[in-house]
Structure formats: C-alpha cells, structure tokens
C-alpha cells in the first residue's frame, strides 16, 4: 500500500515569537491587571499590621494579643507558597489567579463577621494560603507575555503595584478607622479581587509557555498566538517549543529548581528570602505598634508619615530594575540591603518630630522595596518556564517561614519593653545577613553551571 507523507513540521519557538513583538494593547492589559492584582495582594497582606492596635482594641485586647493573628497569617502564607504556587505550573497562570482571587476575597469579607481574635487569626491563616500564590503567578505571567526588551521594566512595574498596595493600608489607618472601624480594610480587601475575576477571564490570555510545556498540541495555542498577532499565518504543521528547549508534555516537576546546577543557587535564594521577607513581615506587623508603644506615637499619626514613604517604596522597586540592568544584580542588591540596615538603625535614633525622620522613612521604604524587588526579579530570570512559578513561590515560601517566626519576636520586643532604638538596631542586623548571602551567591556565579549561565 502506498502512503503519502504529510508536510514537514515547522519549528515554532514561542519565546522567539514573544520577543519580536512590539508592545501592544494585550501586553498593557496583562500588565495593568497583574499590577492591580499585585496591589490587592500587597494591601491584603500588610493592611492588618497597619491597623493592629485598632483591631486589638475592637476585641478588648492589648496589641501584644495580635501575635496569634500575625503568626497564623504568615503560616498560611508559607503553606500557600509551597502548596499553591506549584499549581500555577500545573493548572495555568490565569486559572490560578482566578481561583486565588475568589477564595481569598471571600475569606477577607468573612473576616468582618468574626467574634474573637482567634477566629480572625484562623481566617487570616486560610486567606494567606491563597494570597501567597498571587505574586509568583502574576510575575510569571507578566514575564512570559512580555518581550525581552521590556521584560525587566514590566516586572518591576508589577512589583511596584505590590509596594503600593502594601503602603495603601496606611490610608485605612489614617482616615477610615475612625469613620468605619477596622472592618473597612477587610471590606476593601475582599471586594476588589472579586471585581477583578471577570476582567481576568475576559482580558488576560494564558501563558503560551505554560500551554506548550503542558501540551504542545493544544489547539488553544494557535488562538492565543493570534491574540498577540491577529495577522499571524499558521499552517497547522507547527511544532511549538519554548525558547529554552524545555517544552515537554506532562506534569511540571518541583525538582527542576534543584537540578541542572540550580541546587546551590536555590538554597542561597531561600536563605535570602527567609531573612528579607521575615524582616518585612516583622516591620509590617509591628512597626506602627513599636512607635506607639515604645515611642508614644499614635498609629493614625504614624500612618500619615508611612503614606509619605509610599513614594519611596514604589521608586525603590522601579529603580532596582534599572540599576540591576546597568550594574549587575548582585552589586545592586547588596547595596540596597546595606543601605537598609543603616536606615533602620537611624529610624530608632532620630526623633519622630525631626524634619529628617520622614526622609529616613522614605529611604527605608525605598531600600526595603528595592532590595526585595531585586531578589524577586533575579528569581524570575533564573528558572525555566516550566518551574518559574514554583521557583519564585518556593523562595517566597522560605521567606514566609521567616515571617512565621518574626512576628513572635516582635511581640516579645513589645512585651519586654525594649527601647525603640535597641529594637530597630537588632532589626537592622538582618539585612546585613542578606547582603552577605548575596555576596556568596555572586562568588558562586563566577563559575556558573551551564543551566545558570544564561541568567
């Protein structure tokens, strides 16, 4: 029997296609919606710390009683980082954003109706499980739909949304608590993600890299390609692959972050995130309380100064990406964390009423946000598409473990009646540890493994 061979398959590299695109409305839509989701994520994670004394007072408790709320929230974030973020590599970026938005949005609203701090703490822990998946999923999606020549800028813009959300909780403390109570922050944090769900489903495409690594024969790949380039000519005989050659059907493996020479880098990045994110969680939970209990500054007054620092946090996130492109990742990150240590110590020494205090607060926000943004951007670039969410999410999970421990230390500092200067001096030692770890990472990168050479 005579057979007729079909037309030859044409290799179609997805990342080459993405990289040759000019910035179009679809890229802007993805950036805007992911930035909004990052804003909501930052708001929901950090808002509680900014209004902690008011929440405690609402239940007739002392501020130190909020420790259980902070610990369970961070525990939920840690569990979510390890358990939920790999699902983004299995189920898809868009689907994971939708699932997380619905679940943590509902739990935020449910928090308004609790009758005790323990009930609130349990709901914060459950919310944290789903909140943890938003940042790595959104960053992976932004990185995978954006052309290389704009990728770092778009990632840092999305991260700026997270910084903006983290700072926005101060507005609740400054203006809404007296009018509507502490519950107002939870209403805002619960309604916004639910509003975003239909917009994500309608406007955001699924990651092409994800679809190809899961099933290169998926007919949705061609439809998604035409969302980027409507006039694209496809014959139906394309063999789709991602640019790093990792396109293979089947389940993504979490072990990819340890293979091909990545184990040492992964471990150091985990240690960096444990210290850095633990410190961020500590300050987010306790800094307003430190100044109220140790410095006699009302949280409403401190919140106004914190909002002034908002611009510093956003600027730090954006500037970090530019400096990394120009001077290298390790030099930039080390400089940010050394500067952060100095700023924290100075905050404990300069009086609140001094004109230089707000400048120090801006510097603190600039350096803290920029340093963590530098780590996140580096992580996004180090892992292949098939493990990108897992790599970023599990590094974040290590950071959340630090976040579980650090609120306990903050509560201990308050109950032990430490001075403000001594407390911030101890806190300032942590970013120095991050700087040393990044230095070790840089030394190891002088002879990179083949899999890490591109990054």
N, C-alpha and C positions, 0 to 999 in steps of 0.2 A: 504494500500500500504506500502510495506516495504522500508524503506530508509536506506542508508548506510552513517554513519558518516565519515567525512573526517579525515585525520590525524590531530593530535593536533597541535596547533600553538606553535612555539618555540620563546621565548622572546629573542630578539637580541638587546642589548644595544649598540648604536653607539659610545658613548664616551668610553665605556669599550674596544670596538674594536680599537679605535684610540689610547687609552692609552697603549695598549700592543704592538703597532707597534715599530719596530726599525726604526731609521732614514734611509730613502731610497731616491732614486732619486726623487720621486714625492714630498717629503717634501722639498727637496732642490730647486726644480723648483718653487714651490709655494713661498718659502722664497725669492728666488732671484728676481722673477718677482714682488712680492709685495714690496720688498725693492726698486727696480727700480722705481715703481710707487710712492712710498713714496718720493724718491729722486726728481722725477719730480714735485710732489705736493709741496714739500718744496721749490724747485727752483722757481716755478711759483708764489708762494705766496709772497716770500720775495725778489725776484730779483728787483722789482720796487723800493723798498726803498733804495737799494744799488746804484742805478743809477739815483735817483730822481733829483738831480741838473742838470744832463746832459739832462734828458727828458725835464725839465722846460726850459733850455737854448735852446733846439731844437725848442721849440714853442715860443721863445722870452718872456718867463715869468720868474718871480722870484721863488726861491724854495718854498716860502710860498704858491704859487698858486697850488702846488701839493696836498694840503689838500683835495680838492674835489676828487682827484683820490684815495687817501688812504681811505677816508670815504666811498665812493661807493664800493670800493673793500671789505672793512670789512662788509658793509651792505649786499653785495651779499653773502659773506661767512656765515653771520648769517642766512640769509634766507635759504641758501642751507643746513646748518646744521639742521635746524628744518624741512624743507620741503623735502629734498632729502634723507637724511640718513635713515628715516623710510622705504623708498622704497627698501633699501637693505634687510630689514627683510621681505619685501613682494615679491620682484622680484628676489632676489638672489644676492649673493656677486659678482659672476663672471659677471653676466649681468650688474650689476650696475657699475662695474669698466669699462666695455667696453663703456657703454653709456656716462659716465662722461669723459672718455679719448677722445672720438671723439668730444664731444661738446666743452670742454674747449680747446682742441687742435686747433680746427678751429677758435675759438674766439681769441686765442693768435696770430695766424697768421694774422687774420683780423686787429688786433691792429696796425700792421705795416703800414697800409694804411690810418690811421685817419688823420684829418687835424686840430684838436684842442684838447686841454686838456680835454674839456668836452666830446668829442667823445671817447677819450681814457678812461675817467672815467666811462662812461656808459658801455663800453666793459669790463672793469675790474670788474664792478659790476656783469655783466652777467657771466663772467668767474668764479667769486667767487662762484656763486650758485652751479656749478658743481665741482669745486675744493674742496669744503667743504666735499663732500661725499667720497673722496678718502681715507683719513686717517682712519676714523672709519670702512669703508668697508674692506680695506686691513688688518687692525689689527684684525677685527673679523674673516676674512678668515684664517689668519695665526694661530690665537688661536684655531680655530676649526679643523684644519687638523693636528696640531702638538701634539704628545704625551705629557702627563702631565710633564714628567721628563725633557723635553726640551722646554716647552711652554714659560716660562718667558724669557729664553735666546733668543728664536726666535723672540718674540715680541720686545724685546729691540734692536735686530739687525735690524729689520724693522724700528724701530723708529730712529736708527742711520742713516738709509738712508734718513729720513726726515731732520735730522740735517745736513747731508752732502749736501743735496740739498739747504737748507737754506743758507749754507755758500758758495756754488758754485757761487751764484750770484756775489760774490766779484770778481771772475775771469773776469766776464764781465766788471765790473767797472775798474779793473786794466789793462786789456790788449785789450779788444775788442772794447771799446767805441771809442778810438782814431782811430782805423783802420776801423771799420764798422758802427759806430754810435750806438745810444741807441737801434735801431731796432734789433740788433744782438741778444739781450737777448730774444726778443719775438719770433724770428725765432727758436731759440733753444728750448724754452719752448713749442712751438706749434708742431714742427715736432716730437719730441721724443715720446709723448703719442700716436700719430697716428701710429708710428712704432711698439709700444708695443701691439696694439689691436690684430693683428693676432696671436701673441705669447700667449696672454692670452687665446684666444679661443682654441688654439691648445694644450697648455701645462698645463693649470690650471684647476683642477676639481672644480665642485661646492661643496659648503659646505654640507656635509652629514647631519649635524644637521639642517640646513635650510630646506633641502628637506624633512626630516622626520617630522618637525614641520608643514610643509605646506601640505604634503600628504604622509602618511606612505606607501601607496600602489603604489607609483610611481615606475615603472619598472627601471627607471634610477638609483635608489638607489643601486640595485644589481650590475649594470655595474660599478658604481663609486667605490663600495667596492672592486671590482676585480682590479681596477686601483691601489689600495693600496696593495692588496694581491692577485696576479693572481691565486694562487692555492686554494683560499678560496672555501670551499664546501657549497653551499646553496641549500636547498631543495625546495624553493618556498613557504614554510609554515612559514616563519619567521614573527614575529610581531616586527617591528622596533620601538624602542623608544630611545630618547636621555637620557643621563645618569642622568639628573636632574629630569626626570619624567615629563617634560613639553611638551612631544610630543603630539600635538593635531592638527588635520587638521583645516584649516581655516586661516583667516587673523590674522597677529600679531597685538596686541594692544599696542599703545604707552603708555597706562595707566599702563602697567606692571612695569614701572620704579617707580611708586608711590605706588604699592600695596605690600602686604606681608611684611610690616615693612620697605619698602625702601624709604618712602617719606622724612624722615628727612635726610637720607644719601644723597639722590638725591639733595635736596636743598643746603646742605653744599657743595657738589661737584660742583654744578653750581656756587656758590659764589666763590669757589676757582678758577675755570676756568675763571670766569669773570675777576678777578683781575690778575691772572697769564697770561692768553692769551692776555688780554688788554695791559699788560706791554710789552709782547713780540712784539705785533703789533706796539706799540709806538716806541720801540727801533729799530725794523726792518725798520720802515718807516723813522725815524728821526735821528737815532744815527750818521750816516755819515754826515748829514746836521748839527747836533749840533756841531760836531767837526770842520766842515768847517766854519760855520757862527759864532760860539762862540769862537772857538779855533784857527781859521786860518789854519786848516789842510786840504789840497786838498783831494777830495774824492778818487782820484787814490792812494794817499799815504796811506790814512786810510784803503783803501781796501786791501792793501798788509798786513797790520797788522791784519785785520779781517780774512784773509786767514790763518794766523798763528794760530789764535784762533780756526780754524776749528777742529783741532785735539782734542781740549778741549771739544767742543760740542759733538763729537762722543763718546769720552771717558766717558763723564758725563752720556750719555744715557745708555751705557753698564754697567758702574759701579753702577748706580742706581738700576738696577735689581738685581745685586749680593748682594748689601747692604740690599735691601728690604728682600731678602730671609734669610739673616743672622740676621739682627737686627730688622726686622719688618718694615711695610710700613710707619706708622706714624712717628716713630723716624727718619727714613731716610729722608722723605720728609721735615719735619720740619728743620732738619739740613741743607739741601740744600737751603731752602728759606732764612733762617737766614744768611747763608754764602753769598747768592746772594745779599742781602741788603748791607752787608759790602763791597762787591766787587764793586757795583755800586757807592757807595759814594766815595770809594778810586779812581775810574777812573776819577772822577771830580777833584781830588786834585793832582794827580801825573802828572807831565809834560809829553807830548807825546814823547819827545826825551829821557826821562829817561829809563834806562835799565829795570826797574821794570814795565813799562807800558804794555809791551807785556805779561808779566806774569799775570798781573791783567786782561788783555783781555782774556787770556786763562782761568783763573779762572771764569770770568763772563760767558763765553760760557759753561764751564763745569757745573757750578751750575744751570744756566738757563735751559739748555737742560736736565740735570739730574732731576731737580725738576719737569718739565712738563712731562718727560717720566715716572716718578714715579706716577704722577696723572693718566696718561693715562693707565698705566699697572694696577693700582688699579681699575680703572673703568671697564676695560675689565673683571676682575675677579669677580666683584660684581654683574653683571647682568646675567640672564639666556640666553641661546642661542636664544630664540625667541624674545628677546628685546636687544640683545647685541649691535648691530649697532645703534639702537635708543638711548640707554643709553649713549654710547660714543658720538654719533653725537649731541644729545641734550645738553650734557655737553659742547661739543665744541661750540654749538650754543650760550650758555650763555657766553662762552669766546669770541665769535665773537661780541656780544653786547658790551663788554668791548673794543673790537677792533674798533668798530664804534666811540666810544667816545674818545678813547685815541689819535688818530691822530689829532683831533681838539685841544686837549691840547698841543700836540707837536707844531702845527702851532702857537698857542698862545704864547708858550715859545719863539719861534723864533722871532715873530713879536714884542714881548715885550722886546726883547734884554736882557733877563735874562743871568746871567753868567753861564758858563758851570758847575761850582761847585754847584751852587744853583739848577740848573735844575736836575742834577743827584742825589742830595740829596733828592729832592722831589720824584723822580722816585724810589729811594731806599726804600721809606716807604711802597710801595705797596707789595713787597714780605714778609714784616713783617706781613701784614694783612693775607696773605695766610697761613703763619706759624701758626697764631692764630686760623684760621678756621680749619686747620688740627688737631690742638690740641683739638678743640671742637669735631671733628669727632672721635678722639681717645677716649675721655671721654665717648661719647655715645656708643662706641663699647665695653665698659667694661661690658655692659649687652645687648648683641646683640639679635635682634629678630630672631626667628627660621630661617627665609628665608635668613638672613645675616650671620648666624653662620659659614657656610662652608667657606665663603670668609674671 
